[in-house]
Amino acid sequence: MLTVDSIDLSYGAAKVLRSVTVAAETGQVTCVLGRNGVGKTSLLRAITGQQPIGAGRITLDGADISRLAPYDRSRRGIGYVPQGREIFPLLSVKENLETGFAGVGRGEKYIPDEIFDLFPVLGQMMHRRGGDLSGGQQQQLAIGRALVTRPKLLVLDEPTEGIQPSVIKDIGRAIDYLRRSGKMAILLVEQYFDFARELADRFVVMERGEVVMAGGAAELEGDDVRRRIAI
């Protein structure tokens, strides 16, 4: 379980997160919603260790990870799928997946078959360069790479951005399967409301670096949530 407790985060003199509190439980999907520029990606950067926090605390399974480097957080069980995917275009699909080996023990340096069950296209294109894949296929590759690390927490930053509808459905089915497996907590940043509503067990809505709403899935039906995230 991830607990983010009253964190602040600044870029120089600009404070972008103010006393943000979020929790993500194993076997559940927690969605972070909000318009562009409200601090959603900054929250993920704080969780993954790419940006230091100024106040508050971040724990994973009860252990304080607030000051750990990104690679140490990966080894503790955080798998990250960044916005824009950031796959290696000149490496093959197989080599991209194998970059996830850096955060696992010697006995786990193999690609789980589960990844190819979730995304069969990756098995079919193992020796193709990452840059030759479509945007949707690259997104599946980025998720697969994160799963190679056997995460306790899977963090996804807008996985539907710029993706064709058929692949969005495939990604949604994969997230639902991972949730039902009960092996990990899933933290999903999303602007596509219908996608979030179908998957979320819990949600938080952010505005101007603060959490302004939080609740269970049933509350996502309310017009107030839609109004706060409408572009």
Secondary structure, DSSP 8 states (H G I E B T S, - for coil): -EEEEEEEEEETTEEEEEEEEEEE-TT-EEEEE--TTSSHHHHHHHHHTSS--SEEEEEETTEE-TT--HHHHHHHTEEEE-TT----TTSBHHHHHHGGGGGS-GGG-S--HHHHHH-HHHHHTTTSBGGGS-HHHHHHHHHHHHHHT--SEEEEE-TTTT--HHHHHHHHHHHHHHHHHTS-EEEEE-S-HHHHHHH-SEEEEEETTEEEEEEEGGGGGSHHHHHHH--
